[in-house]
Amino acid sequence: MVKDSKFYDLLGVAPGASDAELRSAYKKGALKHHPDKNAHNPDAADKFKEISHAYGILSDSQKRQVYDQYGEEGLEQGGAGGGMSAEDLFSQFFGGGSAFGGMFGGGGMGMRETGPKKARTIHHVHKVSLEDIFRGKVSKLALQKSVICPRCDGRGGKEGAVKKCTGCDGVGMKTMMRQMGPMIQRFQTVCPDCQGEGEMIRDRDRCKQCNGKKTVIERKVLHVHVDKGVKNGHKIDFRGEGDQMPGILPGDVQFEIEQKPHARFQRKDDDLFYHAEIDLVTALAGGAIYVEHLDDRWLTVNIVPGEIVSPGEIKVIRGQGMPSLRHHDFGNLYIQFDVKFPTNLRNEDNVDINIIVDQLEKILPLQVKIKPPPKDAMTEDFELEAVDAGQQARAQGASMTEEDDEEGGPQGGERMQCASQ
């Protein structure tokens, strides 16, 4: 009985599988999830690494014995969880070259492994206002990066003073042995002589500028071009502007555009949405509203007299939305109207309220006839009272709950699901 079957499950074999069954399962899984064969599926690369890691452990009899008895925790405590990379294991298993030849676009894993390595990519988030996205801008952004020391040219010291560590033979790692009960465990650890560098240098021979680290910190200013209409999440790459390290290619710098929230507009793709508040007279008799746009223009929006605007109604102004990225088209501007009703009828001249009501009835459409209760029904007269903010919120919440119940869903179920995400 094994403590953990995760690695066996990844390969799709039973815990008691033979070495031949492990090899066969790894070959099948590695070929299926190889990154060269799944260039458009980023999840395949992770699956390929997991399968390779599992096979690297189970194919080693000592590591497999530790894993069967103690699980992954035993491997981690013993330092045996490492090993060769997925690419190295694949190349070794298939004889050094890519198993796919030229089928998937060139040299495959073998050629990628023999090419120069590259430093990591530096990621930054660039927050931009909606005005800047509407008009476009160039941002000057400063960053700190590592560059090859100009004094020692990345050697770390005087020429000829850097020697290969004899303790680890320049690898930076040492293989150690440890007694664990009835068995001996073999694991790798950082070389204590060179601290994992693989090289040794005397203190007096170290470069005075980088102190033997081979790189120094440099401040770099990059000009980030924010194009008109760029979308939230858009990425801008600067090739070779990242960290530098001896013997490998410089890394990249990547800026991700993050659109700031706006006080007046909401954006969806190339369209803008604006919320306008108008009074009842403007909604009934017409008038004009003014919208301050993102480029400092003021739009005069005319409401035609006689064209009644209902509360919540949405109108559109075509071509006044956001510019389309790298095109000359513009989206639309959608305006939703919130009609504010008066709290009471203004009666400065003390005119009889019934006369005002009669005048309104002549102007406004006829009232809908409300069916009265039966003649023999018992009726009572009541007056409406205003509610405070708390009572209004409670009433609206009860109304929403009833709507959810009518749709057949469990009360509060959808809201609880959203809250937990």
C-alpha positions in Angstrom: 0.0 0.0 0.0 1.6 3.3 -1.1 1.1 6.5 0.9 0.4 8.7 -2.2 -0.6 7.6 -5.7 -0.5 11.0 -7.4 2.5 10.3 -9.6 1.1 6.9 -10.6 -2.2 8.6 -11.5 -0.4 11.2 -13.7 1.1 8.3 -15.7 -2.1 6.3 -15.7 -0.6 3.2 -14.1 -1.2 1.2 -10.9 1.2 1.6 -8.0 2.5 -1.8 -8.6 3.5 -1.1 -12.3 6.7 -2.5 -13.6 9.5 -0.5 -15.0 8.4 -1.4 -18.5 4.9 -0.3 -17.8 6.2 3.0 -16.4 8.3 3.6 -19.5 5.4 2.8 -21.8 3.1 5.2 -19.9 5.6 8.0 -19.9 6.3 7.6 -23.6 2.6 7.8 -24.4 1.9 10.8 -22.1 5.0 12.7 -23.1 4.2 12.4 -26.8 0.6 13.4 -26.3 1.3 16.5 -24.2 4.7 17.6 -25.8 4.7 21.4 -26.2 5.9 21.2 -29.8 2.7 19.2 -30.6 0.4 21.5 -28.6 1.7 25.0 -29.5 -1.8 26.5 -29.0 -2.5 24.8 -25.7 -0.6 26.4 -22.8 -2.0 23.8 -20.4 -0.2 21.0 -22.3 3.3 22.3 -21.2 2.3 22.1 -17.6 0.9 18.6 -18.0 4.1 17.6 -19.8 6.3 18.8 -16.9 4.1 17.0 -14.4 4.3 13.7 -16.3 8.1 14.1 -16.7 8.5 14.9 -13.0 6.4 11.9 -12.0 8.4 9.5 -14.3 11.7 11.0 -13.0 10.8 10.0 -9.5 9.2 6.6 -10.2 12.0 5.5 -12.6 14.6 5.9 -9.9 14.2 2.8 -7.6 15.5 4.7 -4.5 13.3 7.7 -5.0 10.3 5.5 -5.8 10.8 3.6 -2.6 10.9 6.8 -0.6 7.8 8.1 -2.4 5.8 4.9 -1.9 6.6 4.9 1.9 6.5 8.7 2.7 4.9 10.4 -0.3 6.0 13.7 -1.7 6.7 15.0 1.8 9.4 12.4 2.2 11.0 13.4 -1.1 11.0 17.1 -0.1 12.4 16.5 3.3 15.1 14.4 1.8 15.9 16.9 -0.9 15.2 14.3 -3.6 12.3 16.1 -5.2 14.5 17.7 -7.9 16.2 16.1 -10.8 16.6 16.8 -14.5 14.2 19.1 -16.3 11.3 17.8 -18.4 13.2 18.7 -21.6 16.4 16.9 -20.5 14.4 13.8 -19.5 12.5 13.8 -22.8 15.7 14.2 -24.8 17.4 11.5 -22.9 14.5 9.1 -23.2 14.2 9.6 -27.0 17.9 9.7 -27.7 18.6 13.5 -27.7 16.5 14.8 -30.6 12.9 15.8 -30.9 10.5 12.9 -31.2 8.6 15.0 -33.7 11.3 15.9 -36.2 10.1 18.8 -38.3 6.4 18.1 -38.1 5.6 20.9 -35.7 7.6 23.8 -37.0 11.3 23.1 -37.0 13.9 21.8 -34.5 11.6 20.9 -31.7 12.8 20.3 -28.2 16.3 19.1 -29.1 17.2 22.3 -30.9 15.6 24.5 -28.3 17.7 22.8 -25.6 21.0 23.4 -27.5 20.2 27.1 -28.2 21.1 30.0 -25.9 19.1 30.4 -22.7 17.3 33.6 -21.9 16.9 35.6 -18.7 13.4 35.9 -17.1 10.8 38.4 -18.4 10.1 41.4 -16.1 6.3 42.1 -15.8 4.8 45.5 -15.0 1.3 46.8 -14.8 0.8 50.2 -16.4 -2.4 52.0 -15.2 -3.9 54.3 -17.8 -6.8 56.7 -17.6 -9.7 56.5 -20.1 -8.8 59.9 -21.4 -5.3 58.7 -22.3 -6.7 55.6 -24.1 -9.1 57.8 -26.0 -6.3 60.2 -27.2 -3.3 58.0 -27.0 -0.1 58.9 -25.2 3.6 58.0 -24.6 4.5 57.2 -21.0 8.1 57.3 -19.7 8.5 54.5 -17.2 11.7 53.9 -15.3 12.8 50.4 -14.1 15.8 48.9 -12.3 17.5 46.0 -14.1 20.7 43.9 -13.9 23.3 44.5 -16.6 26.7 42.9 -17.3 29.3 44.6 -15.2 31.3 46.9 -17.6 34.4 46.8 -15.5 35.0 43.0 -15.5 32.8 42.2 -18.6 30.7 39.8 -16.5 33.6 37.6 -15.3 33.3 38.6 -11.7 37.0 39.4 -11.2 40.3 39.6 -12.9 40.8 37.6 -16.1 41.9 34.1 -15.2 41.1 34.6 -11.5 37.7 32.7 -11.7 38.2 29.0 -11.2 35.8 26.1 -11.6 34.7 24.8 -8.2 36.4 21.4 -7.6 33.8 20.4 -4.9 30.9 20.2 -7.4 32.9 20.2 -10.7 31.3 23.5 -11.7 27.7 22.2 -11.5 26.8 24.1 -8.3 25.1 21.0 -6.8 26.4 18.1 -4.8 25.0 14.6 -4.6 24.7 13.4 -0.9 23.8 10.2 0.7 21.5 9.8 3.8 20.5 6.8 5.8 16.7 6.5 6.2 15.8 3.4 8.2 16.8 0.3 6.2 17.7 2.1 3.1 20.1 4.8 1.8 18.6 7.8 0.2 20.5 9.8 -2.5 19.7 13.5 -2.9 21.1 16.7 -4.3 22.0 19.8 -2.3 23.6 23.2 -3.0 27.4 23.0 -3.0 28.6 24.6 0.2 32.0 25.5 -1.3 30.7 27.8 -4.0 27.2 28.4 -2.7 25.7 27.0 -5.9 27.7 29.3 -8.3 29.9 26.6 -9.7 32.9 28.9 -9.6 35.4 30.0 -7.0 37.2 33.4 -6.8 39.5 34.8 -4.1 38.2 37.9 -2.3 41.2 40.0 -3.4 40.6 39.1 -7.1 36.9 40.1 -7.0 35.7 43.0 -9.2 35.5 46.1 -7.2 32.4 47.4 -9.0 30.2 44.3 -8.9 31.9 42.5 -6.0 32.1 39.3 -8.0 28.4 39.2 -8.9 29.1 39.8 -12.6 26.2 42.2 -12.9 25.3 45.6 -11.6 22.0 47.5 -11.2 21.1 50.1 -13.9 18.2 52.5 -14.2 16.5 52.3 -17.6 13.8 54.6 -18.9 11.4 53.1 -21.5 9.0 54.9 -23.7 5.7 53.0 -23.6 3.4 53.9 -26.5 -0.3 53.6 -25.4 -2.2 53.4 -28.7 -5.6 55.0 -29.1 -8.4 52.5 -28.2 -6.1 50.0 -26.6 -8.0 47.3 -24.6 -7.7 46.6 -20.9 -5.1 43.7 -20.4 -3.2 44.5 -23.7 0.5 43.6 -23.4 3.4 45.7 -24.7 6.7 43.9 -25.1 10.2 45.3 -25.1 12.5 42.6 -26.4 15.9 42.3 -24.8 15.3 45.2 -22.4 15.2 43.0 -19.3 17.9 41.6 -17.0 21.3 40.6 -18.4 23.4 37.7 -17.2 26.6 36.2 -18.5 26.3 33.5 -21.1 22.5 33.9 -21.7 20.3 36.2 -23.8 18.9 39.3 -22.1 15.3 39.0 -20.9 12.3 41.0 -22.0 10.2 43.6 -20.3 6.4 43.4 -20.6 3.9 46.1 -19.7 0.2 45.1 -19.2 -2.3 47.9 -19.7 -4.8 48.4 -16.8 -7.6 50.8 -17.5 -8.5 53.0 -14.5 -12.2 53.4 -13.5 -13.8 56.5 -14.8 -16.1 58.9 -13.0 -18.5 59.6 -15.9 -18.1 56.8 -18.4 -18.2 53.1 -18.5 -16.5 51.2 -21.4 -17.4 48.0 -23.1 -15.2 47.2 -26.1 -15.4 50.3 -28.3 -18.6 51.7 -26.8 -19.1 54.2 -24.0 -22.0 54.3 -21.6 -23.1 57.5 -19.9 -25.8 58.0 -17.2 -27.7 61.3 -17.5 -30.1 62.7 -15.0 -32.9 65.0 -16.3 -36.0 66.5 -14.7 -39.6 65.7 -15.5 -40.1 68.9 -17.5 -37.2 68.1 -19.8 -38.4 64.5 -20.2 -41.9 65.7 -21.2 -41.3 69.0 -23.0 -37.7 68.6 -24.4 -34.6 70.5 -23.7 -30.8 69.9 -23.8 -28.1 68.2 -21.8 -24.4 68.7 -22.0 -21.9 65.8 -21.8 -18.2 66.5 -21.2 -16.3 64.0 -23.5 -12.9 62.5 -23.0 -11.1 64.9 -25.3 -12.3 68.1 -23.5 -15.2 68.6 -26.0 -18.7 69.3 -24.7 -21.5 67.5 -26.5 -24.8 69.3 -26.7 -27.5 66.6 -26.7 -30.9 67.9 -27.8 -34.2 66.3 -26.6 -36.9 67.1 -29.1 -40.0 68.6 -27.6 -42.9 66.1 -27.7 -40.5 63.1 -27.8 -41.1 61.9 -24.2 -38.1 60.2 -22.5 -39.1 57.4 -20.2 -37.2 56.7 -16.9 -34.3 54.3 -17.7 -34.7 54.7 -21.5 -31.4 54.4 -23.5 -30.5 56.5 -26.5 -27.4 56.3 -28.7 -25.1 58.8 -30.4 -23.3 57.0 -33.2 -19.6 57.5 -33.7 -18.9 59.1 -30.3 -17.5 56.1 -28.5 -14.0 54.9 -28.2 -11.6 54.8 -31.2 -11.0 51.3 -32.5 -7.4 50.0 -32.0 -5.3 50.7 -35.1 -8.5 51.6 -37.1 -10.2 54.9 -37.9 -13.6 53.7 -36.7 -15.3 54.8 -33.5 -17.8 53.0 -31.3 -21.1 54.5 -30.0 -22.0 56.5 -27.0 -25.1 55.2 -25.2 -26.9 57.5 -22.8 -29.3 56.1 -20.2 -31.8 58.7 -18.7 -32.8 58.9 -15.1 -35.9 61.0 -14.9 -36.2 62.8 -11.5 -39.8 63.4 -10.5 -40.7 66.5 -8.3 -41.4 65.8 -4.7 -44.6 68.0 -5.0 -46.4 70.3 -7.4 -45.1 73.8 -7.1 -48.1 76.2 -6.4 -46.6 79.6 -5.7 -49.8 81.5 -6.6 -51.9 79.3 -4.3 -54.0 78.1 -7.2 -56.5 75.4 -6.4 -54.7 72.1 -6.7 -57.7 70.6 -8.5 -57.3 73.2 -11.2 -53.7 72.2 -11.7 -54.7 68.5 -11.9 -57.3 69.4 -14.5 -54.7 71.2 -16.6 -52.3 68.2 -16.4 -55.1 65.8 -17.4 -55.7 67.9 -20.5 -52.0 67.8 -21.5 -51.1 64.3 -20.5 -52.5 61.0 -21.9 -55.8 59.8 -20.4 -55.5 58.0 -17.1 -55.9 54.2 -17.2 -59.2 53.3 -15.7 -58.7 51.3 -12.5 -61.3 48.6 -11.8 -63.0 49.4 -8.5 -63.7 46.8 -5.8 -67.1 45.1 -5.8 -69.9 47.3 -4.4 -70.6 44.9 -1.5 -66.8 44.7 -0.5 -65.6 46.1 2.8 -63.2 49.0 2.1 -60.9 51.2 4.2 -59.1 54.4 3.3 -55.4 54.8 3.9 -52.8 57.5 3.3 -49.2 56.8 1.9 -46.2 57.8 4.0 -42.6 58.4 2.9 -40.0 55.8 3.8 -36.4 56.4 5.0 -33.3 55.0 3.2 -33.1 51.9 5.3 -36.8 51.0 4.7 -36.4 51.6 1.0 -33.3 49.3 0.8 -35.2 46.6 2.7 -38.2 46.8 0.4 -36.1 46.6 -2.7 -34.2 43.6 -1.4 -37.5 41.8 -0.7 -38.6 42.6 -4.2 -35.5 41.1 -5.7 -35.8 38.0 -3.5 -39.4 37.4 -4.8 -38.2 37.7 -8.4 -35.5 35.1 -7.8 -38.1 32.8 -6.3 -40.4 33.2 -9.3 -37.5 32.2 -11.6 -37.3 28.8 -9.8 -33.9 29.3 -8.3 -33.1 28.7 -4.6 -33.4 31.8 -2.5 -30.0 33.6 -2.4 -28.3 30.7 -4.1 -26.9 32.6 -7.1 -25.8 35.5 -4.9 -23.9 33.2 -2.6 -22.2 31.6 -5.5 -21.0 35.0 -6.8 -19.8 36.1 -3.4 -17.6 33.1 -3.0 -15.8 33.5 -6.3 
